[in-house]
Structures are given as C-alpha cells and as structure tokens.
Amino acid sequence: MPSSHEAFENDACPVQDDLLGLMYRADENGLPRLIESVTPDVRAMLALFCYRRSHLHTLALAIATSCDERDLVRFGGRVGSALFALSRNAASPRSAATGGRKTVTLSTQPLSTFAPLDDIEDDDPADSDGEADAGAVADTRAEPVMA
C-alpha cells in the first residue's frame, strides 16, 4: 500500500479538462453516465484528484461511490481508504455533487466604519469653528488710494 505522500506526488488530472468540466457541471442524471465512461483505475485516481481540492469534494464522493475500495487504496493509500468510507456514509453524494455546491454570500454590513467628518477635531485648538480668522486676512491687504 503506498503512503499518502507517494500517492499524491503526481498531481496531474487523470482525465482531460473537458471531461472534468462536464462532470463538474453535470446534472443528477448525467453524472453517473460520465463516471461510467471512465475505466475503474482512472476513476479511482480521479476521485482522489478531486478529493484533494476542496471545491470538488462532493464530486470526489460521487465518483468514489462507483469505485472499489481496492482501487482507491491502491492509488491513494490511507486517503483512498478514508475516501471509500466517506463515500459510503455520505447521504446521496451524486445529488450533492450537482446541487450541493457552496454558495457565495456577500456581507450586508459595511466592511468598515468611519467617524463622521463633523466629529473630527481640528489641528488648531484655538480655532474651534474650523474657519480662518477673517481679521487676519484683512490686515494684510493694502488700503485703496482715493484720488
């Protein structure tokens, strides 16, 4: 029996990307037909490949339900044995593989809150209303000359 580390050294997908995409998007009725189109040894490797990716766990369980324990253990070691057990204990993994995808939720609250601008204190403590002293500006101007 290979160790779990040895089983995952080759991290390449055992099927073409197109077939994996079809399986990922397949409905409840089409997924079993796609799974059956793959040979048992490749099916076991594919189940293990999907299991190592969290977004494909339900697909891995659906594929593993059609695998022999011997094949999963041969290609995955202890992980293959655990996957076999999980696939037999999971409630309807084939329907979960298609309809049980995790949904994305967005926050309904603001990501951060800021103090209102009115509550911010001025840098100049002598000037409490935040406006410049109008008298200081008037003193710097020259008086107009009348002729």
C-alpha positions in Angstrom: 0.0 0.0 0.0 1.5 3.3 -1.0 1.9 6.1 1.5 -0.5 9.1 1.2 2.5 11.2 0.2 3.6 8.9 -2.6 0.1 8.7 -3.9 -0.1 12.5 -4.4 3.3 13.2 -5.9 1.9 13.2 -9.4 -0.7 16.0 -9.2 -1.9 15.8 -12.8 -5.6 15.3 -13.5 -6.1 11.7 -14.8 -8.7 12.8 -17.4 -8.9 15.6 -19.9 -10.0 19.0 -18.6 -13.1 18.9 -20.8 -14.3 15.7 -19.2 -13.7 17.0 -15.7 -15.6 20.2 -16.6 -18.5 18.1 -17.9 -18.6 16.1 -14.7 -18.5 19.3 -12.6 -21.4 20.8 -14.5 -23.4 17.5 -15.0 -26.9 17.2 -13.6 -28.0 14.4 -11.3 -28.9 12.1 -14.2 -25.9 12.8 -16.4 -23.1 12.4 -13.9 -23.4 8.6 -13.4 -23.1 8.1 -17.2 -20.0 10.3 -17.4 -18.5 8.4 -14.4 -19.1 5.1 -16.0 -17.4 6.2 -19.2 -14.1 6.1 -17.4 -12.1 2.9 -16.6 -12.1 1.8 -12.9 -8.5 2.6 -12.2 -8.7 6.1 -13.8 -12.0 6.6 -11.9 -10.2 5.9 -8.6 -7.4 8.3 -9.5 -10.0 10.9 -10.5 -11.8 10.5 -7.2 -8.6 11.1 -5.3 -7.6 14.0 -7.5 -11.0 15.7 -6.9 -10.8 14.9 -3.2 -7.6 16.9 -2.8 -9.4 20.0 -4.0 -12.0 21.4 -1.5 -14.3 22.8 -4.2 -14.5 19.3 -5.8 -15.2 17.2 -2.6 -18.8 16.4 -3.5 -17.7 15.4 -7.0 -15.0 13.2 -5.4 -17.6 11.5 -3.2 -19.9 10.9 -6.2 -17.1 9.3 -8.2 -15.8 7.3 -5.2 -19.2 5.6 -4.8 -18.6 3.9 -8.1 -15.1 2.7 -7.1 -13.8 -0.4 -5.5 -12.1 0.0 -2.2 -9.1 -1.9 -3.5 -8.6 0.6 -6.3 -8.9 3.6 -4.0 -6.5 2.1 -1.6 -4.1 1.1 -4.3 -3.9 4.7 -5.7 -4.5 6.7 -2.5 -3.3 4.6 0.4 -4.9 5.7 3.7 -6.6 8.6 2.0 -8.2 6.3 -0.5 -9.5 4.1 2.3 -10.9 7.2 4.1 -12.5 8.4 0.8 -14.1 5.0 0.3 -15.6 5.1 3.8 -16.8 8.7 3.3 -18.4 7.9 0.0 -20.4 5.0 1.6 -21.5 7.1 4.6 -22.4 10.3 2.6 -26.1 10.9 2.0 -26.7 10.9 -1.7 -23.3 12.2 -2.9 -24.4 12.1 -6.5 -27.1 14.7 -5.9 -24.8 16.6 -3.6 -22.2 16.8 -6.4 -24.5 18.8 -8.6 -26.9 20.7 -6.3 -24.8 20.9 -3.2 -22.2 23.4 -4.3 -21.3 26.0 -1.7 -22.9 29.3 -2.3 -21.2 32.6 -2.1 -22.6 35.1 0.4 -21.9 38.8 0.5 -21.8 40.9 3.5 -24.8 43.0 4.3 -22.9 45.3 6.7 -20.3 47.9 5.7 -16.8 46.5 5.6 -15.5 49.3 7.8 -17.0 52.3 9.5 -15.5 55.8 9.6 -16.2 58.6 12.1 -18.4 61.4 10.6 -16.4 64.4 9.4 -18.2 66.6 11.9 -16.7 64.6 14.8 -13.0 65.1 13.7 -11.2 67.7 15.8 -9.2 70.5 14.2 -5.5 70.6 14.3 -5.6 74.2 15.7 -7.1 74.1 19.2 -7.5 77.9 19.3 -9.8 77.9 16.3 -12.8 76.0 17.5 -15.2 76.5 14.5 -12.7 75.4 11.8 -12.8 78.7 9.9 -9.9 81.0 9.3 -9.8 84.3 11.1 -11.2 86.9 8.7 -9.5 89.8 10.5 -6.0 88.4 9.9 -6.7 88.3 6.2 -8.0 91.9 6.1 -4.9 93.3 7.9 -2.5 92.1 5.2 -4.3 94.0 2.4 -3.3 97.5 1.4 -5.9 100.3 1.7 -7.1 101.5 -1.7 -5.9 105.0 -2.6 -8.6 107.6 -3.5 -7.6 110.4 -5.8 
